[in-house]
Amino acid sequence: MHISQAFATRSPEGSEGPDAGRMRARRPARGRAAAALTAAVAFALVLTGCGGGGGGNSAPKSAGSTADADRVEPLAAPPAPKLPVTVDSADGAKVTIDSTDRIVPLTGSLSEIVFTLGFGKQVVARDITATFEQAEKLPVVTRAHDVSAESVLSLKPTIVLADTTTGPAEAIDQIRDAGIPLLVVEPAKELADVGRRIDTVAEALGVPSAGTELKERTESRIAAVQKSIPDHRDGEKPRVAFLYLRGSASVYLLGGAESGASSLLEAAGAVDAGKESGLDKDFTAITSEALAKAAPDAILVMSKGLASVDGMDGLVKIPGIAETPAGMDRRVVSIDDGVLLNYGPRTDRVLTEIVEQLYAKGGTGQ
């Protein structure tokens, strides 16, 4: 599941500390700030990684949105790569790619882009966060959410795709030292990053025109979802707090401006309650005071996070939740972990489900 790059230490896919080598030093500030939390978070993810969807009274998933988002939708015509290409890596290197025969994407979000561009048959491995159906039978090349360089190299890849959250640094160096072209991509933080990430991957695979097609398809679908947002009563936008929950490790966090969710919430016609209340970083521990200041009308959670606290009944037992408007109304928007914050080709479906649940009959904004 992705706090999809919200935690840069391999995110809720993460398990490393803030000083784990040179790659960590290159990470964005939002990732470094979250790193202190990741030991507990990663342990919780291992415990809950096979958990089911959230319980409680969140709106049911509708056909065609992220209820079906465990599959990606490749472009109709498989592209023909024009290689070799030389591209700039986010870590300062120049990378020349002359074959896409054996591709290893090292994050779930990058896998999603590669498969949707039409290269699924050339992908020979996956990161543990690639949860969609077409990738599920591929060998996993991560251990406790860290990349195993030996596993990657054993598959003889012709190109490896990573981002600045991928680690440990020693594994990245080992893959590069073996002569494998390895491209590092800047992580996605908001909707504006969707097109950039698609373009970057498409260029590296030698199919920039396919990247343009996919980018335009994705952006048009996102725009169509936004047109479906109902008018707000009295002109007031619903306030939504993004909570990161891992009950088995007692990890309860309230998202702020850098959590990764603000852009989605704002695109859905809502206000990020954590950001609006003055939380200018990524996450902070949930307290009654912080929740009272945020005063959310609804709560956004990942489905496994909700399940980890025993659904809505367990959620309202977290101090401060029951006293919020969201807690009193039991208003929860629950989205699949593996897609919520990917900011990629399936983001329109994520946005669709947020809108459907948030504006369900009798719910916030109606």
HELIX and SHEET records of a PDB file:
HELIX    1   1 SER A   11  GLU A   13  5                                   3    
HELIX    2   2 ARG A   22  ALA A   25  1                                   4    
HELIX    3   3 ALA A   29  ALA A   35  1                                   7    
HELIX    4   4 THR A   38  THR A   48  1                                  11    
HELIX    5   5 THR A   66  ASP A   68  5                                   3    
HELIX    6   6 GLY A  108  VAL A  114  1                                   7    
HELIX    7   7 PHE A  115  PHE A  119  3                                   5    
HELIX    8   8 GLY A  120  GLN A  122  5                                   3    
HELIX    9   9 GLU A  133  ALA A  135  5                                   3    
HELIX   10  10 ALA A  149  SER A  154  1                                   6    
HELIX   11  11 ALA A  169  ASP A  177  1                                   9    
HELIX   12  12 ASP A  193  ALA A  204  1                                  12    
HELIX   13  13 PRO A  208  LYS A  227  1                                  20    
HELIX   14  14 ARG A  233  GLY A  235  5                                   3    
HELIX   15  15 GLY A  247  ALA A  249  5                                   3    
HELIX   16  16 SER A  262  ALA A  267  1                                   6    
HELIX   17  17 ALA A  273  GLU A  276  1                                   4    
HELIX   18  18 SER A  288  ALA A  294  1                                   7    
HELIX   19  19 SER A  303  SER A  308  1                                   6    
HELIX   20  20 GLY A  311  LEU A  315  1                                   5    
HELIX   21  21 PRO A  325  ASP A  329  1                                   5    
HELIX   22  22 THR A  347  LEU A  358  1                                  12    
SHEET    1   A 2 VAL A  85  ASP A  88  0                                        
SHEET    2   A 2 LYS A  94  ILE A  97 -1                                        
SHEET    1   B 3 ILE A 103  PRO A 105  0                                        
SHEET    2   B 3 ILE A 159  ASP A 163  1                                        
SHEET    3   B 3 LEU A 182  VAL A 185  1                                        
SHEET    1   C 2 THR A 142  ARG A 143  0                                        
SHEET    2   C 2 ASP A 146  VAL A 147 -1                                        
SHEET    1   D 4 VAL A 271  ASP A 272  0                                        
SHEET    2   D 4 ARG A 239  ARG A 246  1                                        
SHEET    3   D 4 VAL A 251  GLY A 255 -1                                        
SHEET    4   D 4 PHE A 283  ALA A 285 -1                                        
SHEET    1   E 4 VAL A 271  ASP A 272  0                                        
SHEET    2   E 4 ARG A 239  ARG A 246  1                                        
SHEET    3   E 4 ALA A 298  MET A 302  1                                        
SHEET    4   E 4 VAL A 332  ILE A 335  1                                        
END                                                                             
